[in-house]
Amino acid sequence: MAGLYVHIPFCRQKCHYCNFYSVASGKFRDETIDAIVNELEIRKDYLGGERLNTVYFGGGTPSLFAPGKIQEIILKADKLFGIVPGAEITLEANPEDIGSTWLDALKSTSVNRLSIGVQSFNNADLRYLGRIHTAEKAESAVRLALEKGFENLSVDLIFGIPASDDKIWESNILKVLQYNIRHLSAYALTVEPGTALRLFIRKGKYQPVDEDQAAGQFEMLMSRMKQAGYDHYEISNFCLPGHCSKHNTSYWTGDKYLGVGPAAHSYDGNSRQWNVANLKKYIEAVEKNEPLSEKETLTGTQKYNEYVMTALRTMWGIDLEKVKNEFGEDFYLHLIKEAKPFENNQHLLKKNQRILLLTDRGKLFADKISSALFWND
């Protein structure tokens, strides 16, 4: 089975922290949907005949579009690839787009999972982040989605916001628990190059991010979610048992996926491919039946390093036998050796002498630990 990612690059406005490819403009909106549908046709052989068990509409802001437009893409994908019965079909939505009429229309499509970009239930946080919606709108959107039958609901939250404090962060977590939301994605605020947030901090208009504050709030998050019975199945993701994001999990477990739309990435098991991050160039290329993309064929070392990086982030961990069988004895022995110091300081633990897992403390240093386990040619 494989996945399909559809990148919808339009937003009402660019958030201060965002470095994803998106445009705060309505120009080329219809043309982009047409191009995405046509790109599916052009790349219908990319997955080698594998059917889709996940479809994910991300952005940008897919909820800017009428649900009928989303369904048009789903039907095209089903015709070309085949979507298995019961497939997870997710749409990202912002609170300001979620109303009763829109949800009723969405309910008539094949979308069965909604991911709401809340980011915070606090107005000061939302102003710092440059979000359009209010805390009241965020909560009403969640409540309305649940009332309309979107029980398979995920929300996004951001922690480590300098304008915030631990009490506000705890109240955000409690809102998720209050509504019994099945899935939570929570990310530390990062200051990316080229973003408005970076400029504001550099000019002294905004407080800088405090890494110690973010680490403390992450530890609070892990503790509260564990107490509430959620699985911490990936560094940034928590779910009630049985409700992990199947689509995102496929990225971490190395499944094939096709990405369509400007800047979308694809993976066929041996190579990665990414479309041009330019709306006009993307549309023009598809019109010529030549999607404009770059491609990288992965070496054995790159595959090993990617496996280490992604597997270590999950509750399933790194399978030592898999490393030995798929990558060879040298990689296996290297991994055992480099992991030992992290086992000794209790950042890593070995389960059943076969699985390497991050401890809760180790999750604070996941990138550093992954890097130390990499194989450098």
N, C-alpha and C positions, 0 to 999 in steps of 0.2 A: 504494500500500500504506500501511497505517496501523498504529499500535501501541495496545496496551491496557495500562494500568497499574492494578494492583489493590492498594489500600492495606489491609494487615492491621495494625490499630493496637495489638495486644496485645504486652506484654513481661512477662518474669518479674520484672524490676525495671528502674527507670529508670537509665540510665548517667549519670554525673556531668556529662558534656559535651553530652548530647543535647538538642536543642530541636525535634526533629520531633514531630508529634502522635502520642502513644502513651499507653497506660494500663497501669499495672502492676496489673492486675486481671483476673479471669476472668469478671467480670460481663458479660452480654450477648454472650458469645462466639458461641453458636449463632444468636442473633438477628441478629448482624452478618453472618454468612455468608449467611443467608437474605435480608437486605437487599441485599447486594452482588449476589446472583443476580437479585433483583427490579429493582435499578437498571439492570442490563444490559438487561433487557426494556424498561424505561421509555425508555432512551436508545439504543435500537437504531438510530435514524436519524441519530445524531449525526455519524457518519463518512461520511455520504452514499453508502453502498453500497460503500465501500472495504473490501477484505478485510484481515485481520490478518497481518502477517509477523513481529510480535513480541508477546509477552505477558510481563509482568514483575510478579512478586509481591514487593512491598516492604513495609516497615513502619517501626516495629514489628518483630515476629518471626514471619513466616509459618510457620517450622518448628515453632511451637508446635502447629500443627494437623496432624491425621492427613492423609497424602497423599490419601486418598480425598475429603476435603473440598476440597482444591485441585483435584482432577480434576473435581469437580462444577462448579466455576466455569469450568474450561477447556471442558468439554463444552457448557455454556450459551453461552459466547462463540462457539464454533465453530458452533453451531446458528443464532445470531443474525447473526453477521458473516461467518463462514467464516474458518477459519485455513488459510493456504496450506501446501501440503506443504513440510516442511523448515523451518517457522517456528522462530525462536528463542524458547524458552519458559524463562524464568529464575525461579528461586526463591531468595530470600535465606534463609540459615539461620545460626543461631548454633552454635558448636561443642558446647555442652552438650546440644543436641537431636539431634546426629548420632550414631546408633548403627547397628549392622548391620541390625536389624529395620526401623527407620525408612527406611534407604536402600533396602532391598529393596522396601519398599512404594512408595517414590518412583520406583523404577526401573520400576514397572508403570504409572506415569502418563505423561502426555505431556511432563512436564518434562524438558528435555534440557540444561539449563545450571544449575549450582549456584554461588551466590555466598556465600562463607563469611565472616562477620564476625569475623575473627581479631583485628584491631587491633594485636596484638603477640604475639610468641612469648616474651615476658619477663614473669615474674610481678609484678615491681615496677611495670612499666608498667600491667599489667592492674588492679592494686589502685588506682593513681592514677586510672584511667579509670572505676572502679566496675563493671568487668566481672565476671560470675559465674564464667566458666570459667578454668581454669589454662592455663599455657603448654603443659603436657604434653597436656592435652585438646585444645587447638587443633591441635597437631601430629598427634595421633592421628586427629582428625576429618578433616584433609586427607588423611592417608595412607589412611584407610578409604574415603573418597569415591573416591579414585583406584583403589583395589583393586576397588571395586564397579562400576567402569566409567564414572564421571562424569569423563571426560577433559576435557570443556568446563567447566573450573573457573576461578573467579575468587576471589581473596581480597582483603579490605580490610586496610590497615595505616594507622596514624596516626603521624606524625612530629612532632617539636617538643615531646615530652613532657618537662616539666622534671625529672621523676624519672629520666630516661634520659640516656644520653650517646651520642656518635657511634659508639662501639664496639658498643653494644647495637643501635643503629639499623642498622649495617652487618650485624650478625648476622641481623636480621629480613629484610633484603633477600636475604641468602645463603640463607635457608630457602626463599624463593620460587623462587630459581634451582635449589636442590638438588632440589626436587620437580618442576622443569620445568613450573611452573604457567603456563597459557596467558595468564592475564589478571590484572593487578594494578591495584587502585584504591588510591591513597595520598593521604591528606589531611593538611594541616597542622592541628594542634590549635588550635581557636579557642574563645574564651571568650564564649559567647552569653548575652544577657540572660535572666534567669529560670532559669538552670541551677544545679544544686548546685555545679558547679565554680566558677562566678562567686562564689557565696556563700563557699565554702571559701577562695578566694584573698583575697577582701575581708577575711575574718576572720583571715587569716594562717596558716590551717591547711595550706594548700598553697602551693608555690612558684608564682609567676606565670610565664606563658609568655614565653619569650625569643625575640623575632623573629629575632635574628641566628642563634641556634642552629637555628631552624626553616629559615632560608634556607640555611644550610650543609648541613643534612641533605637538603634538597631537591636541592641541587647534587650531593651524593653519590649520591642516588637516580638522577638523570638520567644521570650518568656510568656507574654500575654497570649500569643497564638497557640503555644503548646498547652497552656492551661485550659484553653477553650477547645482543645481536641483537634486542632488543625495540623495537617502534615506540612512540614517545611520541606517541600519536595525539590526546591531549587533555591539558590541563594536569595533571589528576589521574589519568590512565589510561594504562597501558602494556599492550602485548599482543605475543605472538609474531605474526609476519606472518599476516594472514588471520583473526585471532581477536579483533577488536575487539567490543565490546558493540554489537550491531546496534540494540538498543532505545535505549540511551543516545545513540548516534550520531544516531538520528532526532530527538532533542530539539535537538541542535546544528545539524542541517541543516534544521530547520523543517518536518518532516513532521507530519501530523495524528496526534493520539493522544487517546484517551478515558481519563480517570481515574475509577475508581469506588471507593467506600469513603469514610469520613469524612476530610476534609481533602485529598482527591485533586484534582489539577489536570487540566484538559483544554485542548486547543488544536485549533481547526478550520481554521486558516489565516488567520482574520481576527479571532478573539476568543479570550480566555482565560477560563476558568471554573473556580471552585474550590468544593468542597463545604464545608459547615459543619464546623468542627473540634470537634465535640461528638458523642459516641457516641449518647447518648439522643436528641438532636434529629435526628441523621441517620436513625436507625432509624424514628422517628415520622414523619418527612417522607416516607420511601420507602413506608411503610405507607399513606400517603395518596396515593401515586402522584405526589408532588411533591418530588423531591430538592431539599433546601435548599442553594442555591448562590448565589454572586455572579458577575457577568460584567462583563468589560471589553472593549469593541471597540477594537482597536488603530488608532492613527493611522498615517499614513505615516512620521512621525518616529519613533514607537515601534518600528515594524517595522525601520526602518534601524538604530536603536540596538541592538535585540535581535540583528539579524544581525551587526553589528560585534562585539558582546560575545561571542556564541557562536562565530562563525567564527574569531575571532582565537585562541580557546583551542585550536583543533584544528591538526593537522599539514597540513590542506588550506588553511587561511588564508582571508583575505578576497579574494574575486574582484572586482577593480576593474571589469571589464566588467559583471559582474552588478549592481554598485552603480549604474553608469551606466544600464543598461537597465531595471532595476526601480525605482530610486528617483529617477533624473534627474540632469541635468548639475550642478545646484547641489550635491547631496550628494556627487557624484563629486569635484568640484573642492575642496570642503571637506575631504574625506578625504585627498586628495593633499597639500593644504597642511598639515594638522595632523599627518600622518604623518612629514613631512620631518625634524623635529628628532629623532625616534626612530630614523629611518634613519641620521642623522648620528652619533648616539651608539651605534649598533650594537645597539639594542634591537629594532629592526625591520629586516627585509631584504625587498627586492622581488625576487621570482623571475619570470624571463621577462617582466619589465616589466608583469606582470599580477596576480600574487598577493602580498599582504602577509602576512608570516609573523613570528612572534615568534622571536628568537634564544633560545638557552638562557638567556643573561643576562636577556633581556627577559621571560622567563617568570616571573622573580621580581617583576616589576612589572606583571603582566597587567591587573589591575583599574585601576591608575592610567593605563595606556596606553589601555585601552578608553574610559575616562571622557573622556580628552582628545580622542578621535576622535568622540565623540558629537556629534550636532546638537542644540543647545538652542534651542527656539522662543522 
